[in-house]
Amino acid sequence: MKAAINPVYRYLTALACFLAVIGFNPVSAQIFGAKDMDGFWERKDGVLISISGTAVFAEGSKALIFAVGNSGWPETVVQYNYKFQDIKHKGNNTWTASNYAFSKAKKTFISSGNSILVMNKDKSEFTCDGFTYYRKSLLK
């Protein structure tokens, strides 16, 4: 006498085969959250920023400058000025922010408008307005 195959087992077996055929990989299905932007980030020119509170503040978080590197910015902006303000998660791997740039003529940071920050799949870097920022560490 043949044993009856449980319908749930049959369904799960078929689902597993289907997912194997289409190449489903749970690691590649990355989920992004607002706090993924929090941490220390560095550009190739040595600018180092710290972003914190992205998932906490409704009005958005800020990116405090920790080093100016070879950017041409004066050292006086370190731990005083913000590179980005109003950083908000818009969904998936995208955030928006007010971007600030140093004006040599005015000797201060001025708004250069709203920008889109796009994070890569493994959350190790993001791009914004032609610059790539590389994760240095997470904030605890």
PyRosetta script that sets phi, psi and omega in degrees:
from pyrosetta import init, pose_from_sequence

init()
pose = pose_from_sequence("MKAAINPVYRYLTALACFLAVIGFNPVSAQIFGAKDMDGFWERKDGVLISISGTAVFAEGSKALIFAVGNSGWPETVVQYNYKFQDIKHKGNNTWTASNYAFSKAKKTFISSGNSILVMNKDKSEFTCDGFTYYRKSLLK")
pose.set_psi(1, 132.3)
pose.set_omega(1, 179.8)
pose.set_phi(2, -79.4)
pose.set_psi(2, 138.4)
pose.set_omega(2, 176.1)
pose.set_phi(3, -79.5)
pose.set_psi(3, 139.7)
pose.set_omega(3, 179.6)
pose.set_phi(4, -73.7)
pose.set_psi(4, 137.0)
pose.set_omega(4, 178.2)
pose.set_phi(5, -87.4)
pose.set_psi(5, 128.3)
pose.set_omega(5, 179.4)
pose.set_phi(6, -59.2)
pose.set_psi(6, 129.3)
pose.set_omega(6, -179.7)
pose.set_phi(7, -60.8)
pose.set_psi(7, -32.7)
pose.set_omega(7, 178.6)
pose.set_phi(8, -67.0)
pose.set_psi(8, -42.8)
pose.set_omega(8, 178.0)
pose.set_phi(9, -61.4)
pose.set_psi(9, -42.4)
pose.set_omega(9, 179.0)
pose.set_phi(10, -62.0)
pose.set_psi(10, -43.7)
pose.set_omega(10, 179.4)
pose.set_phi(11, -63.5)
pose.set_psi(11, -46.8)
pose.set_omega(11, -179.1)
pose.set_phi(12, -64.7)
pose.set_psi(12, -36.4)
pose.set_omega(12, 177.6)
pose.set_phi(13, -65.2)
pose.set_psi(13, -44.6)
pose.set_omega(13, 179.0)
pose.set_phi(14, -63.8)
pose.set_psi(14, -41.0)
pose.set_omega(14, 179.2)
pose.set_phi(15, -63.8)
pose.set_psi(15, -44.0)
pose.set_omega(15, 178.7)
pose.set_phi(16, -61.1)
pose.set_psi(16, -42.1)
pose.set_omega(16, 178.1)
pose.set_phi(17, -64.5)
pose.set_psi(17, -42.3)
pose.set_omega(17, 179.5)
pose.set_phi(18, -61.8)
pose.set_psi(18, -46.7)
pose.set_omega(18, -179.6)
pose.set_phi(19, -65.0)
pose.set_psi(19, -35.2)
pose.set_omega(19, 177.0)
pose.set_phi(20, -65.7)
pose.set_psi(20, -37.2)
pose.set_omega(20, -179.9)
pose.set_phi(21, -68.7)
pose.set_psi(21, -41.6)
pose.set_omega(21, -177.7)
pose.set_phi(22, -83.5)
pose.set_psi(22, -5.0)
pose.set_omega(22, 175.4)
pose.set_phi(23, 80.9)
pose.set_psi(23, 32.0)
pose.set_omega(23, 177.8)
pose.set_phi(24, -64.1)
pose.set_psi(24, 128.7)
pose.set_omega(24, 178.4)
pose.set_phi(25, -132.4)
pose.set_psi(25, 111.8)
pose.set_omega(25, -176.6)
pose.set_phi(26, -60.8)
pose.set_psi(26, -23.9)
pose.set_omega(26, 178.9)
pose.set_phi(27, -70.0)
pose.set_psi(27, -34.5)
pose.set_omega(27, -177.5)
pose.set_phi(28, -77.6)
pose.set_psi(28, -15.3)
pose.set_omega(28, 179.3)
pose.set_phi(29, -87.6)
pose.set_psi(29, 73.9)
pose.set_omega(29, -174.6)
pose.set_phi(30, -74.1)
pose.set_psi(30, 137.7)
pose.set_omega(30, 176.0)
pose.set_phi(31, -110.3)
pose.set_psi(31, 130.1)
pose.set_omega(31, -179.3)
pose.set_phi(32, -107.6)
pose.set_psi(32, 141.6)
pose.set_omega(32, 174.0)
pose.set_phi(33, -127.3)
pose.set_psi(33, 164.5)
pose.set_omega(33, -177.2)
pose.set_phi(34, -55.5)
pose.set_psi(34, -41.3)
pose.set_omega(34, -175.2)
pose.set_phi(35, -71.2)
pose.set_psi(35, -9.2)
pose.set_omega(35, 177.4)
pose.set_phi(36, -62.2)
pose.set_psi(36, -21.3)
pose.set_omega(36, 179.2)
pose.set_phi(37, -80.2)
pose.set_psi(37, -18.5)
pose.set_omega(37, -178.5)
pose.set_phi(38, -67.7)
pose.set_psi(38, 135.7)
pose.set_omega(38, 178.2)
pose.set_phi(39, 147.4)
pose.set_psi(39, -175.5)
pose.set_omega(39, 175.2)
pose.set_phi(40, -96.7)
pose.set_psi(40, 133.7)
pose.set_omega(40, -176.9)
pose.set_phi(41, -130.2)
pose.set_psi(41, 139.5)
pose.set_omega(41, -178.3)
pose.set_phi(42, -129.4)
pose.set_psi(42, 138.1)
pose.set_omega(42, 173.7)
pose.set_phi(43, -91.5)
pose.set_psi(43, 166.4)
pose.set_omega(43, 179.5)
pose.set_phi(44, -63.9)
pose.set_psi(44, -25.2)
pose.set_omega(44, 179.1)
pose.set_phi(45, -83.5)
pose.set_psi(45, 3.8)
pose.set_omega(45, 175.9)
pose.set_phi(46, 95.5)
pose.set_psi(46, -3.1)
pose.set_omega(46, 176.1)
pose.set_phi(47, -65.0)
pose.set_psi(47, 128.4)
pose.set_omega(47, 179.6)
pose.set_phi(48, -121.2)
pose.set_psi(48, 127.3)
pose.set_omega(48, 179.7)
pose.set_phi(49, -124.6)
pose.set_psi(49, 156.0)
pose.set_omega(49, 176.1)
pose.set_phi(50, -121.9)
pose.set_psi(50, 124.1)
pose.set_omega(50, 177.9)
pose.set_phi(51, -113.3)
pose.set_psi(51, 131.4)
pose.set_omega(51, 177.3)
pose.set_phi(52, -147.5)
pose.set_psi(52, 152.9)
pose.set_omega(52, 175.6)
pose.set_phi(53, 81.4)
pose.set_psi(53, 16.6)
pose.set_omega(53, -176.3)
pose.set_phi(54, -62.6)
pose.set_psi(54, -33.5)
pose.set_omega(54, 179.6)
pose.set_phi(55, -91.1)
pose.set_psi(55, -0.6)
pose.set_omega(55, -173.8)
pose.set_phi(56, -102.5)
pose.set_psi(56, -45.9)
pose.set_omega(56, -171.4)
pose.set_phi(57, -95.5)
pose.set_psi(57, 123.7)
pose.set_omega(57, -179.7)
pose.set_phi(58, -63.0)
pose.set_psi(58, -32.9)
pose.set_omega(58, -179.2)
pose.set_phi(59, -79.3)
pose.set_psi(59, -3.5)
pose.set_omega(59, 179.2)
pose.set_phi(60, 100.6)
pose.set_psi(60, 163.8)
pose.set_omega(60, -179.6)
pose.set_phi(61, -103.6)
pose.set_psi(61, -175.6)
pose.set_omega(61, -178.1)
pose.set_phi(62, -132.0)
pose.set_psi(62, 159.4)
pose.set_omega(62, 177.4)
pose.set_phi(63, -116.3)
pose.set_psi(63, 101.6)
pose.set_omega(63, -179.7)
pose.set_phi(64, -78.6)
pose.set_psi(64, 137.0)
pose.set_omega(64, 179.6)
pose.set_phi(65, -79.6)
pose.set_psi(65, 127.6)
pose.set_omega(65, 179.5)
pose.set_phi(66, -110.0)
pose.set_psi(66, -20.2)
pose.set_omega(66, 177.1)
pose.set_phi(67, -156.1)
pose.set_psi(67, 146.9)
pose.set_omega(67, -179.2)
pose.set_phi(68, -102.1)
pose.set_psi(68, -16.3)
pose.set_omega(68, 177.8)
pose.set_phi(69, 54.4)
pose.set_psi(69, -133.3)
pose.set_omega(69, 179.7)
pose.set_phi(70, -101.9)
pose.set_psi(70, 27.4)
pose.set_omega(70, -175.0)
pose.set_phi(71, -74.1)
pose.set_psi(71, -18.9)
pose.set_omega(71, -175.0)
pose.set_phi(72, 91.3)
pose.set_psi(72, -3.7)
pose.set_omega(72, 178.1)
pose.set_phi(73, -78.2)
pose.set_psi(73, 147.7)
pose.set_omega(73, 178.9)
pose.set_phi(74, -72.7)
pose.set_psi(74, 152.0)
pose.set_omega(74, 179.6)
pose.set_phi(75, -62.1)
pose.set_psi(75, -20.2)
pose.set_omega(75, -177.7)
pose.set_phi(76, -65.4)
pose.set_psi(76, -15.5)
pose.set_omega(76, -179.9)
pose.set_phi(77, -82.1)
pose.set_psi(77, -14.7)
pose.set_omega(77, -177.0)
pose.set_phi(78, -63.5)
pose.set_psi(78, 128.9)
pose.set_omega(78, -178.0)
pose.set_phi(79, 54.2)
pose.set_psi(79, 28.7)
pose.set_omega(79, 178.0)
pose.set_phi(80, -131.8)
pose.set_psi(80, -43.5)
pose.set_omega(80, -177.9)
pose.set_phi(81, -105.1)
pose.set_psi(81, 159.5)
pose.set_omega(81, 178.7)
pose.set_phi(82, -109.5)
pose.set_psi(82, 134.9)
pose.set_omega(82, 174.9)
pose.set_phi(83, -77.6)
pose.set_psi(83, -42.4)
pose.set_omega(83, 177.5)
pose.set_phi(84, -127.3)
pose.set_psi(84, 146.7)
pose.set_omega(84, 173.1)
pose.set_phi(85, -133.1)
pose.set_psi(85, 162.1)
pose.set_omega(85, 178.8)
pose.set_phi(86, 56.4)
pose.set_psi(86, 42.4)
pose.set_omega(86, 180.0)
pose.set_phi(87, -73.3)
pose.set_psi(87, 122.1)
pose.set_omega(87, -177.5)
pose.set_phi(88, -134.3)
pose.set_psi(88, 136.6)
pose.set_omega(88, 177.5)
pose.set_phi(89, -76.9)
pose.set_psi(89, 126.1)
pose.set_omega(89, -178.7)
pose.set_phi(90, -102.0)
pose.set_psi(90, -6.3)
pose.set_omega(90, -179.5)
pose.set_phi(91, 123.3)
pose.set_psi(91, 153.8)
pose.set_omega(91, -177.6)
pose.set_phi(92, 49.2)
pose.set_psi(92, -127.5)
pose.set_omega(92, -175.8)
pose.set_phi(93, -104.1)
pose.set_psi(93, 30.2)
pose.set_omega(93, -174.1)
pose.set_phi(94, -124.3)
pose.set_psi(94, 135.0)
pose.set_omega(94, 174.7)
pose.set_phi(95, -127.8)
pose.set_psi(95, 157.6)
pose.set_omega(95, 171.8)
pose.set_phi(96, -118.5)
pose.set_psi(96, 156.5)
pose.set_omega(96, 179.6)
pose.set_phi(97, -161.4)
pose.set_psi(97, 158.0)
pose.set_omega(97, 168.1)
pose.set_phi(98, -84.1)
pose.set_psi(98, 124.9)
pose.set_omega(98, -176.4)
pose.set_phi(99, -98.7)
pose.set_psi(99, 137.2)
pose.set_omega(99, 179.4)
pose.set_phi(100, -120.8)
pose.set_psi(100, 140.8)
pose.set_omega(100, 179.5)
pose.set_phi(101, -129.1)
pose.set_psi(101, 152.0)
pose.set_omega(101, -179.7)
pose.set_phi(102, -81.3)
pose.set_psi(102, 127.3)
pose.set_omega(102, 176.6)
pose.set_phi(103, -98.0)
pose.set_psi(103, 113.7)
pose.set_omega(103, 179.2)
pose.set_phi(104, -66.3)
pose.set_psi(104, -34.5)
pose.set_omega(104, -179.6)
pose.set_phi(105, -65.9)
pose.set_psi(105, -43.0)
pose.set_omega(105, -178.3)
pose.set_phi(106, -92.9)
pose.set_psi(106, -9.9)
pose.set_omega(106, 179.6)
pose.set_phi(107, 56.2)
pose.set_psi(107, 41.4)
pose.set_omega(107, 178.4)
pose.set_phi(108, -157.9)
pose.set_psi(108, 169.3)
pose.set_omega(108, 174.8)
pose.set_phi(109, -84.0)
pose.set_psi(109, 136.1)
pose.set_omega(109, 177.8)
pose.set_phi(110, -128.1)
pose.set_psi(110, 154.1)
pose.set_omega(110, 179.7)
pose.set_phi(111, -68.4)
pose.set_psi(111, 132.9)
pose.set_omega(111, 173.8)
pose.set_phi(112, -109.6)
pose.set_psi(112, 19.9)
pose.set_omega(112, 174.7)
pose.set_phi(113, 98.9)
pose.set_psi(113, -176.9)
pose.set_omega(113, 179.1)
pose.set_phi(114, -83.0)
pose.set_psi(114, 144.2)
pose.set_omega(114, -178.1)
pose.set_phi(115, -131.4)
pose.set_psi(115, 161.4)
pose.set_omega(115, 175.5)
pose.set_phi(116, -111.5)
pose.set_psi(116, 128.9)
pose.set_omega(116, 178.2)
pose.set_phi(117, -106.8)
pose.set_psi(117, 125.3)
pose.set_omega(117, -177.1)
pose.set_phi(118, -120.4)
pose.set_psi(118, 120.4)
pose.set_omega(118, -178.4)
pose.set_phi(119, -92.3)
pose.set_psi(119, 144.6)
pose.set_omega(119, 178.3)
pose.set_phi(120, -76.9)
pose.set_psi(120, 171.6)
pose.set_omega(120, -172.4)
pose.set_phi(121, -61.8)
pose.set_psi(121, -36.2)
pose.set_omega(121, -177.4)
pose.set_phi(122, -93.1)
pose.set_psi(122, 9.3)
pose.set_omega(122, 174.1)
pose.set_phi(123, 63.9)
pose.set_psi(123, 24.6)
pose.set_omega(123, -177.6)
pose.set_phi(124, -97.6)
pose.set_psi(124, -9.4)
pose.set_omega(124, 179.2)
pose.set_phi(125, -158.9)
pose.set_psi(125, 158.8)
pose.set_omega(125, 170.9)
pose.set_phi(126, -139.7)
pose.set_psi(126, 155.8)
pose.set_omega(126, 178.8)
pose.set_phi(127, -115.1)
pose.set_psi(127, 149.1)
pose.set_omega(127, 178.0)
pose.set_phi(128, -158.2)
pose.set_psi(128, 121.7)
pose.set_omega(128, 174.6)
pose.set_phi(129, 49.6)
pose.set_psi(129, 44.4)
pose.set_omega(129, 175.3)
pose.set_phi(130, 87.3)
pose.set_psi(130, -4.4)
pose.set_omega(130, 178.1)
pose.set_phi(131, -108.4)
pose.set_psi(131, 145.7)
pose.set_omega(131, 173.9)
pose.set_phi(132, -111.1)
pose.set_psi(132, 131.7)
pose.set_omega(132, 178.3)
pose.set_phi(133, -109.9)
pose.set_psi(133, 128.2)
pose.set_omega(133, -176.4)
pose.set_phi(134, -105.6)
pose.set_psi(134, 133.2)
pose.set_omega(134, -179.1)
pose.set_phi(135, -64.4)
pose.set_psi(135, 127.6)
pose.set_omega(135, 175.7)
pose.set_phi(136, -97.0)
pose.set_psi(136, -40.8)
pose.set_omega(136, 176.8)
pose.set_phi(137, -168.1)
pose.set_psi(137, 162.6)
pose.set_omega(137, 174.9)
pose.set_phi(138, -87.5)
pose.set_psi(138, 153.9)
pose.set_omega(138, 172.3)
pose.set_phi(139, -89.4)
pose.set_psi(139, 140.5)
pose.set_omega(139, -179.6)
pose.set_phi(140, -93.4)
pose.dump_pdb("model.pdb")
